[in-house]
Amino acid sequence: MSRQKHNPAKAIQELQFFGEFGGVNPSISDSATYTFLKAKTMLDTFEGNADGCYLYSRHTSPSNHYLSSALAKIENTESANVAASGMGAITATILQLINAREHIVASRTIYGGTYAFLKNWLPKFDIETSFVDITDLNKVEAAIKPNTKIIYTETLSNPLLEVSDIENLSKIAQKHGIKLVVDNTFTPLIFTPANMGADVVVHSLTKFINGANDTVGGVVCSSNDFINQLKDVNDGSSMLLGPVMDSLRAAQILKNLRTLPIRMIQHSKNAQYLAEHMEQDGIKVKYPGLQSHPQHKLFTKLMNPEFGYSGMITLDLKTAEMANEFMERLQNKNVGYLAVSLGFYRTLFNAPGKGTSSEIPEDERMAMGLSDGLVRMSIGLDFDIEDVYHKMKKTLEETGYFKTDLQTN
Ligand SMILES: *Cc1c(COP(=O)(O)O)cnc(C)c1O
């Protein structure tokens, strides 16, 4: 369909925003409220009938509007609305689409915070979620009930790196008249879920899109209609719950967005190099750019090919102790940081089993293959990746990895 024509990197290249004094960057709007020359225009703005007028920055600010419109272009949606965090975007989206006593079908391997929101928080309002293996389309369809309103998934899942078949999930959603919400945080530019039928695309901007780990941020990309619903002064979740991004941050993120295409290409190139060399050396590694990844073909079919297979790699060291030793040694060698989060210019690693995915009960984690020794690595923009590989392999040796039967089982 339009996947061939829409190029998200070109969309970034073509952004043209002038500052108030002809600056090459748009001016930052340093105001919470805005004046009107005529009282009537204020009223019209309240009612949503005065395009281009700003009312109050919890609704929209010029700086947030610039960033939102840039992200809408990248995701090829009519509109977008930035939020103070990824969770601010995700929770507002879900709460806008669901009512009490309705039901959600969600991938069982999603970001821990989203999982906790669906599993522990929404039941307060009698909203239940069925968690399914999202790679099994029959199981997804079988989980749909008469009161299901949302299918929720991540393009590349956190932390298991499972790939969602957005095209077919959207067909299932359409058939049942429900909305498909996709978190594209791990794969900006690589996937354009809206081109494959996703109704709403959300991101944590905290990760690859901002890329500097100096702020949290989020965005919802969707139709004009849905974004206007979110911002409605009477019943919009974004407007009323108030997870608004600060204008200064929006301006910063917009500047970082300009380098996203070259960063994604480099993250992917480095991760592909490491994954291939690890596999050749008998290290049990999971990366969607490897033929051995269960959804390698699906990823290849759905991707925008110029950006590679993303910067995320997982290694299974089986026990938490071994994972911890490996990560501490890596940090001591300055290969990267033992830290949660991802999409940073340096490599970050953590063991999500007992960390960011600890919201998921142990028996469920085991069932989905999320062992305590799983190490998730977000590969950085390193210039000398060969050197990084030698250090990683040496560290695995020192940790005793090759002495065990880890590589073979
Ligand atoms: C980090 C993350 C979130 C949450 O975003 P915040 O900016 O931390 O609120 C949501 N989804 C995914 C996939 C993430 O990695």
The ligand as a MOL file (V3000), in Angstrom:
LIG
                    3D

  0  0  0     0  0            999 V3000
M  V30 BEGIN CTAB
M  V30 COUNTS 15 15 0 0 0
M  V30 BEGIN ATOM
M  V30 1 C 9.8710 2.9610 28.3340 0
M  V30 2 C 8.7260 2.3840 27.6290 0
M  V30 3 C 7.4250 2.8270 27.8970 0
M  V30 4 C 7.1240 3.8640 28.9530 0
M  V30 5 O 7.6220 5.1120 28.6160 0
M  V30 6 P 8.0340 6.2450 29.6950 0
M  V30 7 O 8.5290 7.3440 28.8310 0
M  V30 8 O 9.0690 5.6490 30.5860 0
M  V30 9 O 6.8000 6.5900 30.4440 0
M  V30 10 C 6.3960 2.2790 27.1620 0
M  V30 11 N 6.6170 1.3310 26.2370 0
M  V30 12 C 7.8510 0.8730 25.9650 0
M  V30 13 C 8.0140 -0.1750 24.9290 0
M  V30 14 C 8.9440 1.3660 26.6490 0
M  V30 15 O 10.1610 0.8970 26.3880 0
M  V30 END ATOM
M  V30 BEGIN BOND
M  V30 1 1 1 2
M  V30 2 1 2 3
M  V30 3 2 2 14
M  V30 4 1 3 4
M  V30 5 2 3 10
M  V30 6 1 4 5
M  V30 7 1 5 6
M  V30 8 2 6 7
M  V30 9 1 6 8
M  V30 10 1 6 9
M  V30 11 1 10 11
M  V30 12 2 11 12
M  V30 13 1 12 13
M  V30 14 1 12 14
M  V30 15 1 14 15
M  V30 END BOND
M  V30 END CTAB
M  END
